[in-house]
């Protein structure tokens, strides 16, 4: 399954710091990977996603920002 972990900077008032797309066999492994990717002073959330749909939306957002 594909997962998206979002890293939030806790010191700056929960500002989104970065997103990481990864694969895991189950929710337990996904939680462990999200925890390992989270630096000190930050929080993280993770969710199951459709990789192709996520990459398409990300590409469209990037194109909109370039056009603006």
ChimeraX commands (.cxc) that place a marker at each C-alpha (Angstrom):
marker #1 position 0.00,0.00,0.00 radius 0.5
marker #1 position 1.07,3.58,-0.61 radius 0.5
marker #1 position 1.16,6.11,2.20 radius 0.5
marker #1 position 1.73,9.82,2.50 radius 0.5
marker #1 position 3.35,11.14,5.66 radius 0.5
marker #1 position 3.09,14.86,6.36 radius 0.5
marker #1 position 5.71,16.38,8.67 radius 0.5
marker #1 position 4.48,19.36,10.69 radius 0.5
marker #1 position 6.85,21.80,12.42 radius 0.5
marker #1 position 5.51,21.97,15.96 radius 0.5
marker #1 position 7.70,24.95,16.95 radius 0.5
marker #1 position 6.29,27.22,14.23 radius 0.5
marker #1 position 2.63,26.55,15.00 radius 0.5
marker #1 position 2.05,23.38,12.96 radius 0.5
marker #1 position 3.42,24.60,9.64 radius 0.5
marker #1 position 3.66,21.89,6.96 radius 0.5
marker #1 position 7.36,21.14,6.59 radius 0.5
marker #1 position 7.34,18.36,3.97 radius 0.5
marker #1 position 5.47,15.40,2.51 radius 0.5
marker #1 position 6.97,11.96,1.94 radius 0.5
marker #1 position 5.40,9.30,-0.28 radius 0.5
marker #1 position 6.32,5.70,0.60 radius 0.5
marker #1 position 5.15,2.09,0.53 radius 0.5
marker #1 position 4.51,-0.24,3.44 radius 0.5
marker #1 position 3.03,-3.71,3.83 radius 0.5
marker #1 position 0.53,-2.69,6.52 radius 0.5
marker #1 position -0.50,0.12,8.88 radius 0.5
marker #1 position 1.96,-0.95,11.59 radius 0.5
marker #1 position 4.92,-0.69,9.21 radius 0.5
marker #1 position 3.54,2.59,7.87 radius 0.5
marker #1 position 3.34,4.01,11.39 radius 0.5
marker #1 position 6.91,2.92,12.13 radius 0.5
marker #1 position 8.21,4.53,8.93 radius 0.5
marker #1 position 6.31,7.75,9.65 radius 0.5
marker #1 position 7.78,7.82,13.15 radius 0.5
marker #1 position 11.32,7.23,11.86 radius 0.5
marker #1 position 10.95,10.07,9.33 radius 0.5
marker #1 position 9.78,12.59,11.92 radius 0.5
marker #1 position 12.55,14.88,13.25 radius 0.5
marker #1 position 12.66,16.07,16.86 radius 0.5
marker #1 position 10.30,18.95,17.56 radius 0.5
marker #1 position 7.92,17.93,14.76 radius 0.5
marker #1 position 4.70,15.97,14.48 radius 0.5
marker #1 position 3.57,13.74,11.65 radius 0.5
marker #1 position 0.38,12.36,10.18 radius 0.5
marker #1 position 0.06,9.58,7.64 radius 0.5
marker #1 position -2.68,8.39,5.35 radius 0.5
marker #1 position -3.30,5.72,2.74 radius 0.5
marker #1 position -3.32,7.20,-0.76 radius 0.5
marker #1 position -3.55,6.32,-4.44 radius 0.5
marker #1 position -0.02,7.03,-5.70 radius 0.5
marker #1 position -1.00,7.84,-9.29 radius 0.5
marker #1 position -3.78,10.21,-8.23 radius 0.5
marker #1 position -1.48,11.97,-5.73 radius 0.5
marker #1 position 1.31,12.44,-8.29 radius 0.5
marker #1 position -1.17,13.76,-10.88 radius 0.5
marker #1 position -2.60,16.31,-8.41 radius 0.5
marker #1 position 0.90,17.36,-7.35 radius 0.5
marker #1 position 1.94,17.86,-10.98 radius 0.5
marker #1 position -1.21,19.94,-11.67 radius 0.5
marker #1 position -0.55,22.15,-8.61 radius 0.5
marker #1 position 3.04,22.73,-9.78 radius 0.5
marker #1 position 1.83,23.69,-13.27 radius 0.5
marker #1 position -0.73,26.13,-11.77 radius 0.5
marker #1 position 1.97,27.78,-9.65 radius 0.5
marker #1 position 4.22,28.20,-12.71 radius 0.5
marker #1 position 1.34,29.68,-14.72 radius 0.5
marker #1 position 0.47,32.17,-11.95 radius 0.5
marker link #1:1,2 radius 0.2
marker link #1:2,3 radius 0.2
marker link #1:3,4 radius 0.2
marker link #1:4,5 radius 0.2
marker link #1:5,6 radius 0.2
marker link #1:6,7 radius 0.2
marker link #1:7,8 radius 0.2
marker link #1:8,9 radius 0.2
marker link #1:9,10 radius 0.2
marker link #1:10,11 radius 0.2
marker link #1:11,12 radius 0.2
marker link #1:12,13 radius 0.2
marker link #1:13,14 radius 0.2
marker link #1:14,15 radius 0.2
marker link #1:15,16 radius 0.2
marker link #1:16,17 radius 0.2
marker link #1:17,18 radius 0.2
marker link #1:18,19 radius 0.2
marker link #1:19,20 radius 0.2
marker link #1:20,21 radius 0.2
marker link #1:21,22 radius 0.2
marker link #1:22,23 radius 0.2
marker link #1:23,24 radius 0.2
marker link #1:24,25 radius 0.2
marker link #1:25,26 radius 0.2
marker link #1:26,27 radius 0.2
marker link #1:27,28 radius 0.2
marker link #1:28,29 radius 0.2
marker link #1:29,30 radius 0.2
marker link #1:30,31 radius 0.2
marker link #1:31,32 radius 0.2
marker link #1:32,33 radius 0.2
marker link #1:33,34 radius 0.2
marker link #1:34,35 radius 0.2
marker link #1:35,36 radius 0.2
marker link #1:36,37 radius 0.2
marker link #1:37,38 radius 0.2
marker link #1:38,39 radius 0.2
marker link #1:39,40 radius 0.2
marker link #1:40,41 radius 0.2
marker link #1:41,42 radius 0.2
marker link #1:42,43 radius 0.2
marker link #1:43,44 radius 0.2
marker link #1:44,45 radius 0.2
marker link #1:45,46 radius 0.2
marker link #1:46,47 radius 0.2
marker link #1:47,48 radius 0.2
marker link #1:48,49 radius 0.2
marker link #1:49,50 radius 0.2
marker link #1:50,51 radius 0.2
marker link #1:51,52 radius 0.2
marker link #1:52,53 radius 0.2
marker link #1:53,54 radius 0.2
marker link #1:54,55 radius 0.2
marker link #1:55,56 radius 0.2
marker link #1:56,57 radius 0.2
marker link #1:57,58 radius 0.2
marker link #1:58,59 radius 0.2
marker link #1:59,60 radius 0.2
marker link #1:60,61 radius 0.2
marker link #1:61,62 radius 0.2
marker link #1:62,63 radius 0.2
marker link #1:63,64 radius 0.2
marker link #1:64,65 radius 0.2
marker link #1:65,66 radius 0.2
marker link #1:66,67 radius 0.2
marker link #1:67,68 radius 0.2
view
